[in-house]
């Protein structure tokens, strides 16, 4: 009986769950399906959405896409990456410095105030979105919308109509890219996916683009 105690102790130790990592500390950016399969048309949709957004963010600000993926995998919020790179482009600050200030302050207005970044140095739409009473997602939405219009060449009224449907930024980017690939208006594309009439993967397939080819096509669509 005495000899059995150490074995029992080890069993109990293994049965007790260990400490979990803090929520948000790691964001898996791995995908099971990276190719379109007609038998499972929505299978590659998470990859399509992530790839389109990462590709546009990287291309718009001249950074390697793997840098975006690495940041997301270590827990950085995708919307915060849009804001950080937009502010960095306007001010010359490092995105990492901006993200750290935002994390310490708990908000973008607070973080930029700590660094002495004034709204007058930023795009007017982004400055308005950084007002203390603006919704939390407004800064990232403003940055994405500006990129869709100025770099991807989507008409401002089409982007405004799309935003009235309350898409995520990943959905907004995918709809805008598919629009530029000739698959219809951005709002129509989003509505078709939401209604179950199409998937992001099927629309991309119909445009003759494989999910793995998104980055190259996005870069080819960008305007100077």
C-alpha positions in Angstrom: 0.0 0.0 0.0 2.8 2.4 0.8 4.5 1.7 -2.5 1.2 2.6 -4.3 1.1 6.1 -2.9 3.8 7.7 -5.2 2.0 6.2 -8.2 -1.3 7.6 -7.0 0.3 11.0 -6.4 1.6 11.2 -9.9 -1.8 10.2 -11.3 -3.5 13.0 -9.3 -0.9 15.6 -10.4 -1.4 14.7 -14.1 -5.2 14.8 -13.7 -5.2 18.4 -12.3 -5.3 20.8 -15.2 -2.4 23.2 -15.5 -2.6 27.0 -15.8 -4.1 28.1 -19.2 -2.5 30.9 -21.2 -4.2 34.2 -20.9 -7.0 34.8 -23.3 -5.8 36.4 -26.5 -2.2 35.5 -25.8 -2.1 33.3 -28.9 -4.2 33.5 -32.0 -3.9 30.5 -34.3 -3.5 31.6 -37.9 -3.5 28.0 -39.3 -6.1 26.8 -41.6 -7.3 23.2 -42.4 -8.5 24.1 -45.9 -6.5 26.3 -48.2 -7.9 25.2 -51.5 -11.4 25.4 -52.9 -13.4 22.2 -52.8 -16.8 22.1 -54.6 -17.9 19.4 -52.3 -17.4 21.7 -49.3 -17.6 25.2 -50.9 -17.3 27.1 -47.6 -14.4 25.1 -46.3 -11.7 27.5 -47.5 -13.6 30.6 -46.5 -11.7 31.4 -43.3 -8.4 31.2 -45.3 -9.8 33.3 -48.1 -10.9 36.0 -45.6 -7.7 36.0 -43.7 -5.5 35.9 -46.8 -7.3 38.7 -48.6 -7.1 41.0 -45.6 -3.5 40.2 -44.8 -2.5 40.6 -48.4 -4.1 44.0 -48.7 -2.7 45.3 -45.4 0.8 44.1 -46.4 0.6 45.5 -50.0 -0.9 48.8 -49.0 1.9 49.6 -46.5 4.8 47.8 -48.2 5.5 45.2 -45.6 5.9 41.4 -45.9 2.7 39.5 -45.4 4.5 37.1 -43.1 5.0 40.0 -40.7 1.3 40.4 -40.5 0.7 36.7 -40.0 3.4 36.6 -37.3 1.8 39.5 -35.4 -1.6 37.9 -35.4 -0.2 34.6 -34.3 1.3 36.2 -31.3 -2.0 37.8 -30.3 -2.1 41.2 -32.0 -5.6 42.1 -33.0 -6.1 42.5 -36.8 -8.0 45.8 -36.5 -5.2 47.2 -34.4 -2.7 46.3 -37.1 -4.6 48.5 -39.6 -4.5 51.5 -37.3 -0.9 51.0 -36.3 0.4 50.9 -39.8 -1.8 53.8 -40.9 -0.5 56.0 -38.1 3.0 54.8 -38.6 2.8 55.8 -42.3 1.6 59.3 -41.3 3.9 60.0 -38.4 7.1 57.9 -38.9 6.6 56.1 -35.6 7.2 52.3 -35.5 4.1 50.2 -35.6 5.4 48.2 -32.6 5.7 51.4 -30.6 2.2 52.4 -31.4 0.8 49.0 -30.6 2.6 49.0 -27.2 1.2 52.5 -26.4 -2.3 51.4 -27.4 -2.0 48.3 -25.1 -0.8 50.3 -22.2 -3.5 52.9 -22.5 -6.3 50.5 -23.3 -7.4 52.5 -26.3 -6.1 54.2 -29.5 -7.0 57.7 -28.4 -5.2 57.2 -25.1 -2.2 55.5 -26.6 -1.7 58.2 -29.3 -2.1 60.9 -26.6 0.7 59.3 -24.6 3.0 59.5 -27.6 2.0 63.1 -28.4 0.5 62.1 -31.8 -2.1 64.8 -32.6 -5.2 64.2 -34.8 -3.9 66.9 -37.2 -1.1 64.7 -38.4 -3.6 62.0 -39.4 -6.0 61.4 -42.2 -9.2 63.5 -41.4 -11.5 60.4 -41.4 -9.1 58.5 -39.1 -8.8 61.6 -36.8 -12.6 61.7 -36.5 -12.8 58.0 -35.8 -10.3 58.4 -33.0 -12.5 60.8 -31.1 -13.1 59.6 -27.5 -16.8 59.1 -28.1 -16.3 57.1 -31.4 -17.1 53.4 -31.5 -14.2 51.1 -30.7 -14.1 49.7 -34.2 -14.2 53.1 -35.9 -10.5 53.7 -36.3 -9.8 50.4 -38.1 -12.9 50.8 -40.3 -11.7 54.3 -41.3 -8.3 53.0 -42.3 -9.7 50.0 -44.3 -12.2 52.2 -46.1 -9.5 54.7 -47.1 -7.3 51.8 -48.5 -10.3 50.3 -50.4 -11.0 53.7 -52.0 -7.5 55.1 -52.6 -5.5 52.0 -53.2 -7.9 49.3 -54.4 -9.9 51.7 -56.5 -13.4 51.1 -55.1 -15.9 54.0 -55.5 -16.5 55.8 -52.2 -20.2 55.4 -52.5 -19.8 51.6 -53.0 -17.7 51.4 -49.8 -20.2 53.5 -47.9 -23.1 51.2 -49.0 -21.0 48.2 -48.0 -20.4 49.6 -44.5 -24.2 50.0 -44.0 -24.3 46.2 -44.0 -22.0 46.1 -41.0 -19.3 43.7 -42.4 -16.2 42.8 -40.5 -13.1 44.3 -42.0 -12.1 40.9 -43.4 -15.5 40.7 -45.2 -15.2 44.3 -46.4 -11.8 43.5 -48.0 -12.9 40.2 -49.5 -16.0 41.8 -51.0 -14.0 44.7 -52.4 -11.4 42.5 -53.9 -14.0 40.3 -55.6 -15.7 43.4 -56.8 -12.5 44.5 -58.5 -12.2 41.0 -60.0 -15.5 41.5 -61.7 -17.9 39.5 -59.5 -20.4 42.3 -58.9 -20.9 45.2 -56.4 -19.3 44.8 -53.0 -22.7 45.0 -51.2 -24.3 42.5 -53.6 -21.3 40.1 -53.0 -21.7 40.3 -49.2 -25.4 39.8 -49.4 -25.0 36.7 -51.6 -22.6 35.1 -49.1 -24.8 35.9 -46.1 -27.9 34.5 -47.9 -26.1 31.3 -48.6 -26.2 31.8 -52.3 -22.4 31.7 -52.6 -19.3 31.4 -50.5 -16.1 33.5 -50.5 -14.3 30.5 -51.9 -16.8 29.8 -54.7 -16.8 33.5 -55.8 -13.0 33.5 -55.9 -13.1 30.2 -57.9 -15.6 31.7 -60.3 -13.2 34.6 -60.8 -10.5 32.1 -61.8 -8.3 32.7 -58.7 -7.1 30.0 -56.4 -7.0 30.9 -52.6 -3.2 30.7 -52.7 -3.1 33.2 -55.5 -4.9 36.0 -53.6 -1.8 37.9 -52.6 -0.5 38.2 -56.1 -3.9 39.3 -57.5 -4.4 41.9 -54.7 -1.0 43.4 -55.4 -1.9 43.6 -59.1 -5.1 45.4 -58.3 -3.5 48.2 -56.2 -3.2 51.7 -57.6 -0.1 53.8 -56.9 
